[in-house]
Amino acid sequence: MENLINMESLEHLKDNLDNVLSDLPANYIMGAGAAAWLLSAGLKYAGKDKAASVVETLSVPLLSIGLYHKITELSNKKENAVE
C-alpha cells in the first residue's frame, strides 16, 4: 500500500492552505471556530458525547488558523503603513 503522507505531499501544504484561505476573512474563520465550540458544548449538554468530541476537534484548528490569519493581516498592514 502506498504511503499517502510523504514529504512531497506536505511540501506544498502551507501554500495550498494560504491560497484557499486568502479569500476568506479571518473573522469568518474564527467565527466558524467559535460556532463549532458552542455547538460541541450544546451537544455535550444534550448527551451526545461522541458527536461533541468530533465537533470540538474542529474548533481548535479553526480558531488557531483564524488567529494566525488575523495576525498576518495585521502585520501586513503595519508593513504597508511603514513604507
Order of alpha helices (4+ residues) and beta strands (2+ residues): alpha-alpha-alpha-alpha
